[in-house]
Amino acid sequence: MKILPTIYITLLSTTAAFAPPPSSRTFNTLHSTTEAAIASTANDEVNPGDRDILVRCASGKQVERTPVWLMRQAGRYMAAFRQYSDKYPFRERSETPSMAIELSLQCHRAYGMDGIIMFSDILTPLPTLGIDFDVVKGIGPVITTEVRNVEDVKKLKDAESVNFDETLPFIREILTSLAKEAEDANTSLIGFVGAPFTLAAYTIEGKSSKHCLRTKEMMMADENGSSKAMSLFLDKLAAMIGNYGCHQIECGAQVIQVFESWAHQLSPRQFEEFAKPASQKAIRIMKEKYPDVPVIYFANGGSSYLELQRDMGADMIAVDWSVDMAQARKILGPDIPISGNIDPTILFGTKEQIEQAVRDCIDKAGGPGKHLLNLGHGVMQGTPEEAVGWLVDECKRYRGKEA
Amino acid sequence: MKILPTIYITLLSTTAAFAPPPSSRTFNTLHSTTEAAIASTANDEVNPGDRDILVRCASGKQVERTPVWLMRQAGRYMAAFRQYSDKYPFRERSETPSMAIELSLQCHRAYGMDGIIMFSDILTPLPTLGIDFDVVKGIGPVITTEVRNVEDVKKLKDAESVNFDETLPFIREILTSLAKEAEDANTSLIGFVGAPFTLAAYTIEGKSSKHCLRTKEMMMADENGSSKAMSLFLDKLAAMIGNYGCHQIECGAQVIQVFESWAHQLSPRQFEEFAKPASQKAIRIMKEKYPDVPVIYFANGGSSYLELQRDMGADMIAVDWSVDMAQARKILGPDIPISGNIDPTILFGTKEQIEQAVRDCIDKAGGPGKHLLNLGHGVMQGTPEEAVGWLVDECKRYRGKEA
């Protein structure tokens, strides 16, 4: 396989704005460029198993090595990505197919992760229920539709009659193109959704919130029987999200990750009473319709109540970096496939430290099989680009302590 | 016992600025004022066991009921407290004995927790090493002394030769008065210190930080052998903090809580390699000199690696609200006394919900004995004052499922 120097790739990506995605031939030549990749024989030719190694792993099937992708692998740490993010607001980037496709592919071209993930946001489907949002630079998401009581929930659109091709037409266009790109690049296509509680809390608070006090007051009102607004809202969101996951699968996604991004806001009891059953419902909708498509559940900040996540109905549990992988394995049990969980700040370390972290994580998860390597949170802004390559390459190279 | 209406207590507190603390006679009449307290026979007369029930519990001794205090029990949720916090900057309030004493006592007068905690901050002793800080309204603590490398650490003052009576003369004055007040009020006096990693990270970052990237880069430099700045800094801080804890004990504190407030910034590996040995050293210094004074260790945001906290050298482990108390008990084992861990947002619920949360927490911890009730984080601003009373009263009333 021909290896191009990083500088050439960056130039290509930079000039590719709004251009159709590169042809499959070009695409396939733009694989990992780091020293380790050049040295590694495993990466020097296309391995037919790479196409679905991530999907098989998430399904709990035997795999020949630990697959890898990174949350926020398409992100601001890449100069090529910033060419877009500095220029176009988030919704334009994520809802304009040519841009969303390009932004999804950049990192895979550069580092060859085992999956391409659609560039999008967990809030993207909210407008299907009549909830308006924007992502404001320096503030983050801002939601202008008020949902505080039963009447507000009833005013929202019916989750069952959402037509995603009508309300979010760009999703089919993006995923259909990416599915073709993934096939040509011999890799998998990952879709994702936000979990109902997180979307509810975002909506109720209107923006990022330190304590989610309004949301908690609504949960407490539900618990003491003075309102059913929270349960009704979560139920509606769960139905929409389940259907949205199915839609992504129908458009080409081969695996769906469910992001409970605000799990750190929940006490274990609140997780059990509100967030968990709502996520279970969304997952159940996907699994009943598409039993062979694996679902990964990730509760960010929920590592202190992993014991409650054994029965989410998902095929794989993703864990954040605040728990030791060996302890996560112990609490979740030997059978559940686990995704995670390297501390993203490790990517600011040396090549040796990054490679050691990869090996430690794989070994603690029990070696290849039942483990999909990822960070325990998204790639941080400012992460050196080459560090991402070192991580991906070491994961593809390492075969565990026994090898 | 005579019960005064809340309004009268508030007036008294409000007019007490800079006045000497109320005499013990006045003090004793200003006890819990809530309905539950009035109804409870247990609170109607002074129980001699109340004087040291918190200390005995933290030491792992048998207690007749679950004792209770609340992190940030002296805080902005109280109108009487805001009379000071709206007017005087933090350092003035915490370093002027008459104010610090008054602010420590207000909550105990109103709600009768099982301990009075000195109104102070974990950063208070930093100037003893030559590290300057201020607490800026709306920003929080700001530290102006740069510590980034070995030279910076070496420029700091020697931890072993700190004379706390010279550098922080107000501490002896505050604690000596509070010790007398606690004795008169038939309750315990709690001292506290920040853990070395948290103080190091605060200093290195200069202020509150989302990712503590500088601190993590310093830890990684230590790990790859390119610098010893972090180890040296932690070691110096551990010595100072250990000695500072001893000083508080010598001034009258009967129990010391160690706050690792930024444990959420640490991966389990970083906790094990940096934060844990430094905290162990600080705790060891206190326990070697004062083996009978219990030490409580609290890693805020560290509930996902409780398995690493069994051997801190502390008498009791405090847990935050992100872990289920039954799971914390399971991971820590049956013998370790545990403090915690009610979700502070529960205090925005109804009286019934608050009382239920108290009973659930006590039952999950295994009933009275080996459990000191607390929140899993500080009392939040905006918390209704009466809610704190409901929590304290229910804890004092409840004797566990078997009773």
HADDOCK unambig.tbl for C-alpha pairs under 7 A between the chains (distance, minus, plus):
assign (segid A and resid 220 and name CA) (segid B and resid 349 and name CA) 6.25 0.50 0.50
assign (segid A and resid 267 and name CA) (segid B and resid 321 and name CA) 6.21 0.50 0.50
assign (segid A and resid 267 and name CA) (segid B and resid 322 and name CA) 5.09 0.50 0.50
assign (segid A and resid 267 and name CA) (segid B and resid 343 and name CA) 6.82 0.50 0.50
assign (segid A and resid 268 and name CA) (segid B and resid 322 and name CA) 6.32 0.50 0.50
assign (segid A and resid 268 and name CA) (segid B and resid 323 and name CA) 6.16 0.50 0.50
assign (segid A and resid 268 and name CA) (segid B and resid 324 and name CA) 5.73 0.50 0.50
assign (segid A and resid 303 and name CA) (segid B and resid 304 and name CA) 5.49 0.50 0.50
assign (segid A and resid 304 and name CA) (segid B and resid 303 and name CA) 5.50 0.50 0.50
assign (segid A and resid 304 and name CA) (segid B and resid 304 and name CA) 4.27 0.50 0.50
assign (segid A and resid 304 and name CA) (segid B and resid 322 and name CA) 6.04 0.50 0.50
assign (segid A and resid 304 and name CA) (segid B and resid 323 and name CA) 5.17 0.50 0.50
assign (segid A and resid 305 and name CA) (segid B and resid 323 and name CA) 5.86 0.50 0.50
assign (segid A and resid 321 and name CA) (segid B and resid 267 and name CA) 6.21 0.50 0.50
assign (segid A and resid 322 and name CA) (segid B and resid 267 and name CA) 5.09 0.50 0.50
assign (segid A and resid 322 and name CA) (segid B and resid 268 and name CA) 6.33 0.50 0.50
assign (segid A and resid 322 and name CA) (segid B and resid 304 and name CA) 6.04 0.50 0.50
assign (segid A and resid 323 and name CA) (segid B and resid 268 and name CA) 6.17 0.50 0.50
assign (segid A and resid 323 and name CA) (segid B and resid 304 and name CA) 5.17 0.50 0.50
assign (segid A and resid 323 and name CA) (segid B and resid 305 and name CA) 5.86 0.50 0.50
assign (segid A and resid 324 and name CA) (segid B and resid 268 and name CA) 5.73 0.50 0.50
assign (segid A and resid 343 and name CA) (segid B and resid 267 and name CA) 6.82 0.50 0.50
assign (segid A and resid 348 and name CA) (segid B and resid 217 and name CA) 7.00 0.50 0.50
assign (segid A and resid 349 and name CA) (segid B and resid 220 and name CA) 6.23 0.50 0.50
